[in-house]
Amino acid sequence: ARYEIDNPQLQGLGDVDWALEIGGFAELWPSDWLRTRFEVRRGFNGHEGLVADLTADLVVPLMERWVLSGGPRVTLADSKATAPYFSINALQSLASGLPEFDAKGGVRSVGAGAQVRYQWAPQWESRFFVEYERLLGDAASSPLVAQRGSPDQVSIGAGVTYSFNIKLW
């Protein structure tokens, strides 16, 4: 579904459709207190590219049901995942007043994140997180970011997780 943009900084740039990302991850625990993770996702609809996240978290149990974790993050994205959000074509340039820009892939951002998790039943957990990322490469060089935005991005969120096992054999 398309919607009208209310932010005057984005006028003339058009909308990017919603994107569904499907992928997988591998997680390695080199020790009880260190979790590393590599995740790869392929986008559909809003972008058709590949995005990869690399993270390393220090994991500290605080109390019986509380766990605090956090550490560095790196996000890589190919051109098909970067261009819909950071490129500016000729028509968009005329309508927005921003110069044309052809965003390519590469290291999209580096940053850090922290999360607190509460386990309120064996399979149920609540999570609260905050993440900071610094856009790099073409994402940061895009006139949309360089002239009208900021390469510094902060995300906060919350979620509920239900875990289950599937026996394959």
Backbone hydrogen bonds, N-H to C=O, Kabsch-Sander energy under -0.5 kcal/mol:
donor,donor_aa,acceptor,acceptor_aa,energy
10,L,7,N,-1.8
11,Q,8,P,-0.8
13,L,10,L,-2.0
17,D,15,D,-0.5
20,L,44,F,-2.3
22,I,20,L,-0.5
22,I,42,R,-2.4
24,G,40,V,-2.1
26,A,38,F,-2.5
28,L,36,T,-2.5
31,S,34,L,-1.0
34,L,31,S,-0.9
35,R,57,D,-2.6
36,T,28,L,-3.1
37,R,55,T,-2.3
38,F,26,A,-2.5
39,E,53,D,-2.5
40,V,24,G,-2.6
41,R,51,V,-2.8
42,R,22,I,-3.0
43,G,49,G,-3.0
44,F,20,L,-1.9
46,G,18,W,-1.0
46,G,44,F,-1.2
48,E,80,K,-0.8
51,V,41,R,-2.4
52,A,76,L,-2.9
53,D,39,E,-2.3
54,L,74,V,-2.6
55,T,37,R,-2.3
56,A,72,P,-1.5
57,D,35,R,-3.3
58,L,70,G,-2.8
59,V,33,W,-2.9
59,V,57,D,-0.5
60,V,58,L,-0.5
60,V,68,L,-3.5
62,L,66,W,-2.2
63,M,66,W,-1.1
67,V,117,R,-2.2
68,L,60,V,-2.8
69,S,115,Q,-2.6
70,G,58,L,-1.4
71,G,113,G,-2.0
73,R,111,G,-2.3
74,V,54,L,-2.0
75,T,109,S,-2.6
76,L,52,A,-2.9
77,A,106,G,-2.4
78,D,50,L,-2.2
81,A,78,D,-0.9
82,T,78,D,-1.5
83,A,79,S,-2.8
85,Y,82,T,-1.1
86,F,82,T,-1.7
87,S,83,A,-2.4
88,I,101,F,-2.9
93,S,89,N,-2.5
94,L,90,A,-2.2
95,A,91,L,-2.2
96,S,92,Q,-2.2
97,G,93,S,-2.3
101,F,88,I,-2.4
103,A,101,F,-0.7
106,G,77,A,-2.9
108,R,75,T,-2.1
108,R,106,G,-0.7
109,S,75,T,-1.7
110,V,134,R,-1.6
111,G,73,R,-2.2
112,A,132,Y,-2.0
113,G,71,G,-2.4
114,A,130,V,-2.5
115,Q,69,S,-3.1
116,V,128,F,-2.6
117,R,67,V,-2.8
118,Y,126,S,-2.6
119,Q,65,R,-2.3
120,W,118,Y,-0.8
120,W,124,W,-1.0
121,A,124,W,-1.4
125,E,161,T,-2.1
126,S,118,Y,-2.6
127,R,159,G,-2.8
128,F,116,V,-2.2
129,F,157,G,-2.5
130,V,114,A,-2.2
131,E,155,S,-2.8
132,Y,112,A,-3.0
133,E,153,Q,-2.8
134,R,110,V,-3.6
135,L,133,E,-0.6
135,L,151,P,-3.2
136,L,108,R,-2.8
139,A,136,L,-1.0
140,A,136,L,-1.2
141,S,137,G,-1.9
142,S,138,D,-1.4
145,V,142,S,-1.0
146,A,142,S,-3.2
147,Q,143,P,-2.3
148,R,143,P,-0.9
148,R,144,L,-0.5
149,G,145,V,-1.3
153,Q,133,E,-2.9
153,Q,151,P,-0.6
155,S,131,E,-2.8
157,G,129,F,-2.1
159,G,127,R,-2.3
161,T,125,E,-2.9
163,S,123,Q,-2.2
168,L,166,I,-0.6
